[in-house]
Amino acid sequence: MTHADPLTETLANARVILFDFDGPVCDVFAGLPAPEVARELTALLSTQDEAAGMKAAQTDDPIEVLRIAHEANTELGQKVEQALTSAELRAVAVAGQPTPGAAEALQSARAAGRGVAVVSNNSAECVRVFLELHGLEEYVTKIVGRPSEQPHLMKPNPFPLITAAEQMNIDVMSCTLIGDSLTDIQAAHAAGATVVGYANKPHKADQFADAQADAITDDMHSIADAFTTA
């Protein structure tokens, strides 16, 4: 008997598939660019705390701006978080179609009898809205979004993965995360879950290999194919 390739093998051993949202399922900021949202949040932050605003101006990642705001002051963090959530809701409305292969991957995971959850540093609200917009909500059992007012619990912290596993009454070690960033790989390792790196940019494949992802793919269709062939 030949050994299955790492992707098929990793998915075959998983009872629950955890999908990161931004990347594997949706290009959240395709229609409303992330740097624009980061600038919006930074402007809000600057009116309240100049030093934090200057620090935030160094990044074009809205999630990083949120972390900086929370470090500066809890109340400020809450304000920026509300602004970020409403920006995400605007963003997913204009984000366009799901990532090619994502719908098929969600459907085939469920068809293969796996539980499916989304674990994201984006708000649960924006994930829910996007799935409903595209008729995908029936394939996703649980959504674990950004933990409100606790950015330190976002990935790379394993908290979202452990939470999703608990909600689905399963050991997190029986889960596989599909993610497109190093923080996903780190969160999965910290939780004791397996992880598939979705290398949606050429340089990521090497990064994920160095970070010891269990499998790497550059196409979400291959996830669907792995379930269908298995």
C-alpha positions as CSV (number, residue, x, y, z in Angstrom):
1,M,0.0,0.0,0.0
2,T,1.4,3.4,-0.9
3,H,1.5,6.1,1.7
4,A,-1.0,8.9,1.2
5,D,0.5,12.3,0.6
6,P,0.8,14.6,3.7
7,L,-2.4,16.5,2.9
8,T,-4.7,13.5,2.5
9,E,-3.1,11.8,5.5
10,T,-3.5,14.9,7.7
11,L,-7.1,15.4,6.8
12,A,-7.9,11.7,7.0
13,N,-6.9,11.7,10.7
14,A,-8.9,14.8,11.6
15,R,-12.4,14.6,13.1
16,V,-13.0,18.3,13.0
17,I,-11.6,20.8,10.3
18,L,-11.0,24.3,11.6
19,F,-10.8,26.9,8.8
20,D,-9.1,30.2,9.3
21,F,-11.4,32.8,7.7
22,D,-9.3,35.6,6.0
23,G,-7.5,33.7,3.3
24,P,-8.8,30.1,3.2
25,V,-12.5,31.1,3.0
26,C,-12.6,34.8,2.0
27,D,-10.3,37.6,1.0
28,V,-11.8,39.9,3.7
29,F,-10.3,43.1,2.5
30,A,-10.5,42.6,-1.3
31,G,-13.1,45.3,-1.8
32,L,-12.2,47.6,1.2
33,P,-8.4,47.4,1.5
34,A,-6.9,46.5,4.9
35,P,-4.4,49.5,4.8
36,E,-7.4,51.8,4.4
37,V,-9.2,50.3,7.4
38,A,-5.9,50.4,9.4
39,R,-5.6,54.2,8.6
40,E,-9.2,54.7,9.6
41,L,-8.6,53.0,13.0
42,T,-5.3,54.8,13.4
43,A,-7.0,58.1,12.9
44,L,-9.5,57.3,15.6
45,L,-6.8,56.1,17.9
46,S,-4.7,59.3,17.3
47,T,-7.4,61.6,18.4
48,Q,-7.4,59.8,21.8
49,D,-3.7,58.8,22.3
50,E,-1.1,60.4,20.1
51,A,1.8,58.0,21.1
52,A,-0.4,54.9,20.3
53,G,-1.5,56.6,17.1
54,M,2.1,57.1,16.0
55,K,2.9,53.4,16.8
56,A,-0.2,52.3,14.9
57,A,0.8,54.4,11.8
58,Q,3.7,51.9,11.3
59,T,1.4,49.1,10.4
60,D,-1.2,48.5,7.6
61,D,-2.8,45.6,9.5
62,P,-6.1,46.5,11.2
63,I,-5.6,43.6,13.7
64,E,-2.3,45.1,14.7
65,V,-3.8,48.5,15.2
66,L,-6.4,46.9,17.5
67,R,-3.6,45.2,19.6
68,I,-1.8,48.6,19.9
69,A,-5.1,50.3,21.0
70,H,-5.7,47.7,23.7
71,E,-2.2,47.9,25.0
72,A,-2.6,51.7,25.3
73,N,-6.0,51.6,27.1
74,T,-8.9,49.2,27.5
75,E,-11.6,51.7,26.8
76,L,-9.7,52.9,23.7
77,G,-9.3,49.3,22.7
78,Q,-13.1,48.8,22.9
79,K,-13.7,51.8,20.7
80,V,-11.2,50.7,18.1
81,E,-12.6,47.2,18.2
82,Q,-16.2,48.4,17.5
83,A,-14.8,50.5,14.6
84,L,-12.9,47.4,13.3
85,T,-16.0,45.2,13.5
86,S,-18.1,47.7,11.6
87,A,-15.3,48.0,9.0
88,E,-15.2,44.2,8.6
89,L,-18.9,44.1,8.1
90,R,-18.6,46.7,5.3
91,A,-15.6,44.8,3.9
92,V,-17.2,41.3,3.7
93,A,-20.2,42.9,1.9
94,V,-17.9,44.0,-1.0
95,A,-15.3,41.2,-0.7
96,G,-16.6,39.3,-3.7
97,Q,-16.8,35.5,-4.0
98,P,-15.3,33.0,-1.5
99,T,-11.7,32.0,-2.1
100,P,-11.6,29.6,-5.1
101,G,-12.1,26.1,-3.7
102,A,-13.3,27.2,-0.3
103,A,-17.0,26.4,-0.8
104,E,-16.0,23.0,-2.2
105,A,-13.7,22.4,0.8
106,L,-16.4,23.2,3.3
107,Q,-18.9,21.0,1.5
108,S,-16.6,18.0,1.0
109,A,-15.5,18.2,4.7
110,R,-19.1,17.9,5.8
111,A,-19.9,15.3,3.2
112,A,-17.0,13.2,4.6
113,G,-18.6,13.4,8.0
114,R,-16.2,15.9,9.6
115,G,-17.3,18.7,11.9
116,V,-16.4,22.2,10.5
117,A,-15.7,25.3,12.4
118,V,-14.3,28.7,11.5
119,V,-11.7,30.2,13.9
120,S,-10.7,33.7,13.1
121,N,-9.1,36.9,14.4
122,N,-11.9,38.7,12.5
123,S,-15.2,39.2,14.2
124,A,-17.6,36.3,14.4
125,E,-20.3,38.8,13.0
126,C,-18.4,39.4,9.8
127,V,-17.8,35.6,9.3
128,R,-21.5,34.9,9.8
129,V,-22.6,37.6,7.4
130,F,-20.2,36.4,4.7
131,L,-21.2,32.8,5.0
132,E,-24.9,33.7,4.8
133,L,-24.3,36.0,1.8
134,H,-22.8,33.1,-0.1
135,G,-25.1,30.3,1.2
136,L,-22.3,28.5,3.1
137,E,-23.7,28.8,6.7
138,E,-25.2,25.3,6.6
139,Y,-21.7,23.8,6.2
140,V,-20.2,25.5,9.3
141,T,-21.2,24.2,12.7
142,K,-19.4,26.8,14.9
143,I,-17.8,30.2,14.4
144,V,-15.2,31.3,16.9
145,G,-14.3,34.9,16.1
146,R,-12.1,37.5,17.8
147,P,-12.4,37.3,21.6
148,S,-14.0,40.5,22.5
149,E,-11.8,42.9,24.5
150,Q,-9.1,40.2,24.8
151,P,-6.7,40.6,21.8
152,H,-4.1,38.6,23.6
153,L,-6.3,35.5,23.1
154,M,-6.2,35.9,19.3
155,K,-4.1,33.5,17.3
156,P,-1.1,32.7,17.7
157,N,-2.7,32.0,21.1
158,P,-4.3,28.5,20.9
159,F,-7.4,29.8,22.7
160,P,-9.7,30.0,19.6
161,L,-8.8,26.5,18.5
162,I,-9.4,25.1,22.0
163,T,-12.7,27.0,22.3
164,A,-13.9,25.6,19.0
165,A,-13.0,22.1,20.0
166,E,-14.7,22.4,23.3
167,Q,-17.9,23.8,21.6
168,M,-17.8,20.7,19.3
169,N,-17.2,18.3,22.2
170,I,-14.0,17.0,20.7
171,D,-10.3,16.9,21.8
172,V,-8.4,19.7,20.1
173,M,-5.8,17.2,19.2
174,S,-8.4,15.6,16.8
175,C,-8.6,18.8,14.9
176,T,-6.8,20.1,11.8
177,L,-6.5,23.9,11.2
178,I,-6.3,25.2,7.7
179,G,-4.6,28.6,7.9
180,D,-2.7,31.0,5.7
181,S,-0.4,32.7,8.2
182,L,2.5,31.8,10.6
183,T,0.2,32.7,13.5
184,D,-2.1,29.9,12.4
185,I,0.7,27.4,12.3
186,Q,1.9,28.6,15.8
187,A,-1.6,28.4,17.3
188,A,-2.2,24.9,16.0
189,H,1.2,23.7,17.3
190,A,0.4,25.3,20.7
191,A,-3.0,23.6,20.8
192,G,-1.6,20.2,19.8
193,A,-3.7,20.2,16.6
194,T,-2.4,19.4,13.1
195,V,-2.2,22.2,10.6
196,V,-2.4,22.6,6.8
197,G,-0.6,25.8,5.6
198,Y,-2.5,27.4,2.7
199,A,0.3,29.1,0.8
200,N,-1.7,31.7,-1.1
201,K,1.5,33.7,-1.8
202,P,4.7,32.0,-3.2
203,H,7.0,32.9,-0.2
204,K,4.6,31.3,2.3
205,A,5.3,27.7,1.3
206,D,8.9,27.9,2.6
207,Q,7.8,29.8,5.7
208,F,5.2,27.1,6.5
209,A,7.8,24.3,5.8
210,D,10.2,26.0,8.2
211,A,7.4,26.3,10.8
212,Q,6.7,22.5,10.4
213,A,3.2,22.6,9.1
214,D,1.9,19.1,8.7
215,A,0.9,19.7,5.1
216,I,1.1,22.6,2.6
217,T,-1.2,23.5,-0.3
218,D,-1.5,26.5,-2.6
219,D,-5.0,25.6,-3.7
220,M,-8.1,25.2,-1.6
221,H,-9.5,22.8,-4.2
222,S,-6.9,20.3,-3.1
223,I,-8.6,20.2,0.3
224,A,-11.9,19.3,-1.3
225,D,-10.1,16.7,-3.6
226,A,-8.4,15.1,-0.6
227,F,-11.7,14.5,1.1
228,T,-13.4,13.2,-2.1
229,T,-10.5,10.8,-2.9
230,A,-10.1,9.6,0.7
